[in-house]
């Protein structure tokens, strides 16, 4: 997965959890997924509802690396009797 702001990539969810990545945030108009610790420290803050959101001074000024990507998640399951 990759940071929605700077584009840095990480190999696994386990590494992201251990490294302090934020799983999602809101920019005032859109939900975005995954942001690295460096970008979250600079650009994000906890909103009134406790959710992570872009600081007011950066809204509308960030070009997101995840824009235009498909936001579908596929889940596959196998049922055995």
N, C-alpha and C positions, 0 to 999 in steps of 0.2 A: 504494500500500500504506500501511498505517497501523500505528503503534506499538501493540503488544499491551498496554502498560501505560498510557500517557497518551492515546493515541488520535490524536496528531498525524499528519498525512498527508504523504506525499511522492509525487511524480509518477512516478518511474521507478526501476528497479533500479540503473541507472547512477548516479543521484544518491545513492541509498542507499549504494552501495559507496564513492563518493567522500566521503560525509558520515560514514562510520564506523558505519553501522547494523549491528547484530548480526542475522544471519539466523535464528537459532533459539536457544532456551534451554529449560531444564528447571526446573520449580518444585517438584520433589520428588515430584510425582504425574503431571504432564502436560507434554508438550512444547508449546511455544508458538513462533510465528513472528514475526519482525521486532520489534526494539526499537530505539528511537532512541538516539543517543549519550548524551543527558542521563539517560535512565532507566537505561541500561546502567551508567553510571558510579556511580549511586546504589544501584541495587537488585541488580546482578549481580556475580558473581565467577567466576573459573575454578575448577572443581571438581578433585578429585583425578585424574580421568580426562582433564582438559584441556578439557572441555566447559563452556560457560557455564551457570551455574545461579543461581537466586535465593539471595541471602545468607540464612543461617539466621534472622536476626532479622526478616526480612520474609516468610518462608513462612507462608501462611495468612492474611496481612493485606492482600494485594493483590487488587483486583477487576480482572480482565483484560478488556480491550476486545474481545478476539477470542473470548471464550466464547460459545457458541451459534451461531457462524458455521459454515458448512459448510467442512470442511477437505479438500475434494476439489480436485484439480488435473487439468484436462483437457489432453490433448496431442493435437494433430491433425497428421497427416502426409499428405503427398501423394507418391505413388509414380508416377514417369513412366518409361515404357520407350521 
